[in-house]
């Protein structure tokens, strides 16, 4: 009977918002896979501070995904070694 029943988790994150024209080369953090293409999704705003003013502009960002296995014991087992009853 199987003792270890690891759970697969998908972790999603978004990259920093940048001007869409500069977002083509944006990479995801190490271990993450980019799941958007081109300039990404135009769903954010980035800010530029000019002297005493802050200006807001529409920008783009990418979606990144990472698959992660969380160790878990099967039902009826417990502890770090997934011991049975």
N, C-alpha and C positions, 0 to 999 in steps of 0.2 A: 504493500500500500504506500502511496506517495505521501511524504511528509511535508515537502516544500512546495508551496503553490504561489510562486512569485506573481505579483501584479504588475502589468505593463502600464505605465503612465505616459501621457504625452504632455510635455511642458511646452507652452507657447509663449512667445514674447515678441515685442515690437522693437525695432531699432529706433534710434533718436530721430526726431523730425528734422529734416534738412530741406533746402530748396530742391524741388523735383529735378532740376537740371544737374544737380550734383549727386543725386541719390543712386544713379545707375551702378556705381562701383561699390556701394555700401555692402559690407560683409557682415554676416551674423557672428556672434561670439563663438569661440572654439567649442566644438561639439554640437552646435546647432546647424540645421539645414535651412536654407532660405526657401520659403514656399511661395514667394511672390516674384514676379518677373519685372524686367524693365526698370522703371523709376519707382515702382512700388505702389502703394495705395495713397491717394491724395486726400487723407482724412485728418490732417493735423495742422498745427500752426507753429511756426518758429519765430523767435523774437530777436531783434537787433537793437542794441542800446547805442544811441547816438547822443552823446553829451548828456543832456538832462531828460531825453525822451526815449521811450521804448516803443519800437514799431513792431507790429505783428503782421506776418505774411503767411499765405497758405503754403503748405509744404507736403512732402511725401515721406513715407517710412515703409519698411519691409516687415513682413511677418516671418518669424523664425520658429522652428520646431525641433524638439529633442525628445527622443524616446528614452525612457528611464525605467529600469526594472527595480521595483521595490520588493525586497525580500519579505515573504510572508509565509507563515505556516498554514498547512491545510487544516480543515476543521478537525478538532479532536487532538491537535498537537500544539505544543507551546514551547516557549523558551528560545534561546539563541540556537539550539541544535534541533528544534522542532521535535521534541520528545513526545512519545505517545502516552496514553493513559496507563 
